[in-house]
Amino acid sequence: MKLLRETDTAILWAVGAIVLLGLTMIYSASSGAAEWKKQVFYAVLAGGALVAVIHIPNRLLYALAYPFYLVSLVSLVIVLLWGSGEDSSRWLTLGPLSIQPSEFAKLATILTLAHYLGDRTTEQINHYKTLIATMVIVLPPMALIIEQPDLGTALTLAAIVIPMLYWAGMNPLYIFVLITPLLSVVCSFEPLWQGAAPFVFAAFIILSSLALHLFFARLWITLGMMGVNLAAGLVNVYLWEHMLHDYQKARILTFLDPERDRLGAGWNIIQSKIAIGSGGLTGKGYLEGTQTKFEFLPASHTDFIFSVIGEELGFVGTMLVLSLFVFIIWRALHIAAGVSNRFYSLMAIGLASLISFHVFVNIGMTIGVMPVTGIPLPFISYGGSALLTSCTAIGLLLHAHTYRHE
C-alpha cells in the first residue's frame, strides 16, 4: 500500500502517454509491419520492468550498483566477441530477444557513479583522486562501446558525468578544467572553422590558460592544463584521420553542410527537414505523411521518428511531445532535489541528464542542428533495448521517489 500511495502517478501518466504515442507513430512509419508488433511486445516487457524496479527493496538497489556495473562490462566484452549487427557488433541474441548491452550500460554507469559519489563528502569530491576514480568508472564502458563501434552511445556516457559531478558538489572551476580538453578538440577541428582553425585554437589556448591562471594562481596548474589542451587539439588530427570510421566522418561533414552530398550522406537530414516543415500547424494527418509513405525518409521508425510526428501531427504534435519530455525531466529534477539520500539524488540527476541528452540530440539531428548519431528518441523510437532502458530509468526514478524520506 505504501508503494501505491507514494508513487508519482503524474510521471506514470506522462510516460504512458508518450509510449502510446510512440507505438502509434511506429505503426505509421513502418506501415503496420512486424516492427510494430515487436515494439508492442517490448512495451509490455518494459512496463513489467518499470513496475519490478519500483518494488526493489530499499537498500538493495544501492548494494547491486557495483555488481550491475561488472555484469554490464562483461556483456560489452561478450557482444564484441559474439555480437551481431550490420557493420558493427551491438546486439546479443537470446532466443527470440535481441538486446543491446550498451543501452543497459548507461544505467549501470549512472548507478555506479551515484554509489561512488554519494559516499563522499564535498571535500572528497573536490579531490583529484575522486576525479580519477570517476574516469576509471566511465572510460571502460565508453571504450568498449566505441569499439563496437557506437560513438553516439559512448558520448551519452560522457554527457552524464558533468551534471553528476556538479550535483555531488564539485567546484565549477574544476568542471571547467575537466571540459577544456573537449573544447580544445572543437576549436582545432578544421572542417568546422574552414581554414581558421589554427587561429581559433591558438586563441582558445591563450584565453583558457589566462583564465586558469587567474582563478588558480598556480603556475604548475596553468602549464599542466596548457599541455593537456595542446595535446588534445593535436591528437584531434590523428583521431580524424585514423580513428573515426568513414560513415562517422560523413555524418559530421554532412551536419556542417548537408548540401555537399544531397543524394548521399545529406539525404536523411534534408528529407527530415522537408517532412517536419511540410507538416505545418496540424500536420497532414495520421498515416498521410508522404515522406514516410513513399519511403523518402530513411530510418523513419527509428532515428527519425520525430520527423514522422512533425509531418503527420504538425507543430501541435511536436509541441505535445516536447511538453511531455519537459514534464518528465522536470519531475526527475524534482525527485533529485526532494530525496534525503545522496545515492538516490545523484541517481535521479544522472537519469534526468540521460533523458535530456537523448531528447536534445535526437530532435536536434532531425532538424539539422546536431549530427546524425543514431541515438534514439526515448520511449518513442523503435527498439526493444532502448524502450526497456527508458522505462527502467523511470522505474528507478519512481523507486527513489517512493523512498525519498529514507
C-alpha positions in Angstrom: 0.0 0.0 0.0 2.9 2.4 0.7 4.2 2.0 -2.8 0.8 2.7 -4.2 0.4 5.9 -2.1 4.0 7.1 -2.7 4.2 6.5 -6.4 4.4 9.6 -8.6 1.4 8.9 -10.7 1.9 12.1 -12.8 5.1 10.9 -14.3 3.5 7.5 -14.9 0.7 9.1 -16.9 3.2 11.1 -18.9 5.3 8.1 -19.7 2.3 6.0 -20.6 1.1 8.7 -23.0 4.4 9.1 -24.7 4.9 5.3 -25.1 1.4 5.0 -26.6 2.2 7.9 -29.0 5.4 6.1 -29.9 3.6 2.9 -30.7 1.1 4.8 -32.8 3.8 6.6 -34.8 5.9 3.4 -35.3 2.8 1.8 -36.8 2.5 4.6 -39.2 6.3 4.8 -40.0 6.5 1.0 -40.6 3.2 0.8 -42.5 1.9 -1.7 -39.9 4.7 -4.1 -40.4 6.1 -6.6 -38.0 8.2 -3.9 -36.2 5.0 -2.6 -34.6 4.1 -6.0 -33.1 7.6 -6.4 -31.8 7.5 -2.9 -30.2 4.2 -3.7 -28.5 5.8 -6.8 -27.1 8.7 -4.8 -25.8 6.4 -2.2 -24.4 4.6 -4.8 -22.3 8.0 -6.1 -21.2 9.2 -2.6 -20.4 6.1 -1.9 -18.3 6.8 -5.0 -16.3 10.4 -3.9 -15.8 9.3 -0.5 -14.6 6.9 -2.0 -12.0 9.5 -4.5 -10.9 12.2 -1.8 -10.3 9.8 0.2 -8.2 9.3 -2.8 -5.9 13.0 -3.5 -5.4 13.6 -3.5 -1.6 15.1 -0.4 -0.2 19.0 -0.5 0.1 19.2 -3.5 -2.3 19.5 -1.1 -5.3 22.5 0.5 -3.6 24.1 -2.9 -3.0 23.6 -4.0 -6.5 25.2 -1.0 -8.2 28.7 -2.4 -8.5 27.7 -5.9 -9.4 25.4 -4.5 -12.1 28.3 -2.4 -13.5 30.6 -5.5 -13.7 27.9 -7.5 -15.4 27.4 -4.7 -18.0 31.2 -4.6 -18.7 31.2 -8.4 -19.2 28.2 -8.1 -21.6 30.0 -5.4 -23.6 33.0 -7.7 -24.0 30.8 -10.6 -25.0 29.0 -8.5 -27.6 32.3 -7.6 -29.2 33.2 -11.3 -29.4 29.9 -12.8 -30.4 27.6 -10.0 -31.2 25.8 -9.3 -34.4 24.8 -6.2 -36.4 25.2 -4.5 -39.7 28.8 -3.3 -40.0 29.0 -3.5 -36.2 28.7 -5.7 -33.1 26.0 -4.2 -30.9 23.3 -6.9 -30.3 23.2 -10.2 -28.4 20.6 -12.7 -29.5 19.0 -14.6 -26.6 16.3 -16.8 -28.0 13.5 -14.6 -29.5 15.1 -11.5 -28.0 17.8 -9.2 -29.3 19.3 -7.0 -26.7 21.8 -4.1 -26.9 24.1 -4.3 -23.9 25.3 -0.7 -24.4 21.8 0.6 -23.5 21.9 -1.1 -20.1 25.5 0.1 -19.6 24.1 3.6 -19.4 22.0 2.7 -16.3 24.9 0.7 -14.8 27.2 3.6 -15.1 24.7 6.0 -13.5 24.1 3.7 -10.6 27.8 3.1 -10.0 28.7 6.8 -10.2 25.8 7.6 -7.8 27.1 4.9 -5.4 30.7 6.2 -5.5 30.0 9.9 -5.4 27.2 9.6 -2.8 29.6 8.1 -0.3 31.9 11.1 -0.4 31.9 14.5 1.3 32.2 17.8 -0.6 35.9 18.0 0.3 36.5 14.5 -1.0 34.5 15.3 -4.2 36.9 18.2 -4.9 40.0 16.0 -4.5 41.8 14.9 -7.6 41.5 11.2 -6.6 37.7 11.4 -7.0 38.1 12.8 -10.5 40.5 10.0 -11.4 38.1 7.3 -9.9 35.2 8.8 -11.9 37.2 8.5 -15.1 38.1 4.9 -14.1 34.3 4.1 -13.8 33.3 5.9 -17.1 36.1 5.2 -19.5 36.0 1.3 -19.7 32.4 1.1 -20.9 33.0 4.1 -23.2 36.0 2.4 -24.8 34.1 -0.9 -25.2 31.1 0.8 -26.8 33.4 2.9 -29.2 34.9 -0.4 -30.3 31.5 -1.8 -31.5 31.5 1.0 -33.0 28.8 3.2 -31.4 30.2 6.7 -30.8 26.8 8.2 -30.1 26.1 5.9 -27.1 29.6 6.4 -25.9 29.1 10.2 -25.9 25.9 9.6 -23.8 28.0 8.2 -21.0 30.3 11.2 -21.1 27.2 13.6 -21.0 26.0 12.3 -17.6 29.4 12.8 -15.8 29.4 16.6 -15.7 25.9 17.0 -14.2 26.5 14.3 -11.6 29.8 15.8 -10.5 28.3 19.2 -10.2 25.3 17.9 -8.2 27.7 16.0 -6.0 29.4 19.3 -5.1 32.4 19.6 -7.3 33.7 23.2 -7.8 32.6 24.6 -11.2 36.2 25.6 -11.8 37.3 22.0 -11.6 34.5 21.1 -14.0 35.7 23.8 -16.4 39.2 22.2 -16.2 37.6 18.8 -17.0 35.9 20.0 -20.2 38.7 22.2 -21.6 40.3 19.3 -23.5 37.0 18.7 -25.2 36.8 22.4 -26.1 40.3 22.1 -27.5 39.2 19.4 -29.8 36.3 21.5 -31.0 38.5 24.6 -31.5 41.1 22.6 -33.5 38.5 20.9 -35.8 39.5 22.1 -39.2 36.2 21.3 -41.1 34.3 23.4 -38.6 36.3 26.5 -38.9 37.1 26.4 -42.7 40.8 27.3 -42.6 40.6 29.4 -39.4 41.2 26.5 -37.1 44.8 27.4 -36.2 43.8 30.9 -35.1 40.7 29.7 -33.2 42.7 27.0 -31.5 45.5 29.4 -30.6 43.0 32.0 -29.2 41.4 29.2 -27.1 44.7 28.0 -25.6 45.7 31.6 -24.7 42.4 32.6 -23.2 41.8 29.3 -21.3 45.3 29.4 -19.9 44.8 33.0 -18.7 41.5 32.1 -17.1 43.0 29.1 -15.3 46.0 31.2 -14.1 43.6 33.9 -12.9 41.4 31.5 -10.9 44.0 29.1 -9.5 47.1 31.4 -9.4 49.4 28.3 -9.6 51.8 28.1 -12.5 52.0 24.4 -12.5 48.3 24.0 -13.0 48.3 26.6 -15.8 51.3 24.9 -17.6 49.9 21.4 -17.0 46.5 22.2 -18.4 48.0 24.1 -21.3 50.0 21.0 -22.2 46.8 18.8 -21.9 44.8 21.1 -24.1 47.6 21.4 -26.7 47.8 17.6 -26.8 44.0 17.2 -27.1 44.0 19.6 -30.1 46.9 18.0 -31.8 45.6 14.5 -31.2 42.4 15.6 -32.8 44.1 15.5 -36.2 45.1 11.9 -35.7 41.7 10.9 -34.4 40.0 12.4 -37.5 42.4 10.6 -39.9 42.8 7.2 -38.2 40.1 6.6 -35.5 36.8 7.7 -37.0 35.1 5.4 -39.5 34.1 6.8 -42.9 30.4 6.9 -42.0 31.2 8.9 -38.8 33.2 11.4 -40.8 30.4 11.6 -43.4 27.8 12.3 -40.6 29.9 15.2 -39.2 30.7 16.7 -42.5 27.0 16.4 -43.6 25.9 18.1 -40.4 28.2 21.0 -41.2 26.9 21.2 -44.8 24.0 18.9 -45.8 24.1 20.2 -49.3 27.6 18.8 -50.0 26.1 15.4 -50.8 22.3 15.8 -51.3 21.7 12.3 -52.7 24.1 10.6 -50.3 25.1 11.4 -46.8 22.9 14.6 -46.7 19.8 12.8 -47.9 18.5 11.9 -44.4 18.8 15.4 -42.9 17.3 17.1 -46.0 14.3 14.7 -46.1 13.8 15.1 -42.4 13.6 18.9 -42.7 11.2 18.6 -45.6 9.0 16.2 -43.6 8.9 18.4 -40.5 8.4 21.6 -42.5 5.6 20.2 -44.6 3.6 19.3 -41.5 2.6 22.8 -40.9 0.4 23.6 -37.8 -1.7 20.5 -37.5 0.1 18.1 -39.9 -1.0 16.1 -43.0 -3.0 13.6 -40.9 -2.2 10.3 -39.3 -0.9 7.7 -41.9 -0.9 10.5 -44.5 2.8 11.5 -44.4 4.1 11.4 -48.0 7.8 11.5 -47.0 7.1 8.4 -44.8 4.6 6.6 -47.0 6.7 6.8 -50.2 9.9 6.0 -48.2 11.8 9.2 -48.9 12.7 9.4 -45.2 15.1 6.6 -44.2 15.0 5.1 -40.7 11.6 6.7 -40.2 10.6 4.4 -37.3 14.0 4.6 -35.5 16.3 7.6 -35.7 13.8 9.9 -37.5 10.6 9.1 -35.8 10.3 12.7 -34.7 10.2 13.7 -38.3 7.2 11.5 -38.8 5.5 13.2 -35.9 6.2 16.6 -37.4 4.9 15.6 -40.8 1.7 13.8 -39.7 0.8 15.7 -36.5 2.4 19.1 -37.3 3.5 21.7 -34.9 0.8 20.8 -32.4 2.1 17.2 -32.3 5.7 18.1 -31.8 4.8 20.5 -29.1 2.9 17.8 -27.3 5.9 15.5 -27.4 8.3 18.2 -26.2 5.9 19.1 -23.4 5.7 15.5 -22.2 9.5 15.3 -22.2 9.9 18.6 -20.4 7.5 17.4 -17.8 9.3 14.1 -17.3 12.7 15.8 -17.0 11.2 18.4 -14.6 9.8 15.6 -12.4 13.2 13.8 -12.4 14.9 17.0 -11.2 12.1 17.5 -8.6 12.8 14.0 -7.3 16.5 14.6 -7.2 16.0 17.7 -5.1 13.5 16.2 -2.8 15.1 12.9 -1.7 17.0 12.6 1.5 19.5 10.1 0.3 22.5 11.2 -1.8 22.6 8.0 -3.7 19.0 8.4 -4.9 19.6 12.1 -5.6 22.6 11.6 -7.7 20.9 8.7 -9.5 18.0 10.9 -10.4 20.3 13.6 -11.7 22.1 11.1 -13.9 18.8 9.7 -15.2 17.5 13.2 -15.9 20.7 14.0 -17.8 20.5 10.8 -19.8 16.9 11.5 -20.9 17.7 15.2 -21.6 20.8 14.3 -23.7 18.8 11.8 -25.8 16.0 14.2 -26.5 18.3 17.1 -27.3 20.5 15.1 -29.7 17.8 13.1 -31.4 15.4 16.0 -32.1 18.4 18.2 -32.9 19.6 15.8 -35.6 16.1 15.7 -37.2 16.1 19.5 -37.6 19.8 19.7 -38.6 21.3 21.3 -35.6 23.1 18.1 -34.4 25.0 15.5 -36.4 23.2 12.1 -37.0 24.4 9.8 -34.3 21.9 7.0 -34.1 20.7 8.0 -30.6 17.0 7.0 -30.3 14.2 9.2 -29.0 13.3 7.9 -25.6 10.0 5.9 -25.3 9.2 6.6 -29.0 11.9 5.3 -31.4 11.6 1.6 -32.4 14.0 -0.6 -30.4 13.4 -3.0 -27.6 16.6 -2.3 -25.6 16.1 1.4 -25.8 12.5 1.2 -24.6 13.5 -1.2 -21.8 16.2 1.1 -20.7 14.0 4.2 -20.8 11.2 2.5 -18.8 13.7 1.1 -16.3 15.0 4.6 -15.8 11.5 5.8 -15.0 11.2 2.8 -12.6 14.4 3.9 -10.8 13.1 7.5 -10.5 9.8 6.3 -9.0 11.7 4.0 -6.7 13.7 7.0 -5.5 10.5 9.0 -5.0 8.9 6.2 -3.1 11.8 6.0 -0.6 12.6 9.7 -0.7 12.2 10.1 3.1 14.5 7.1 3.9 
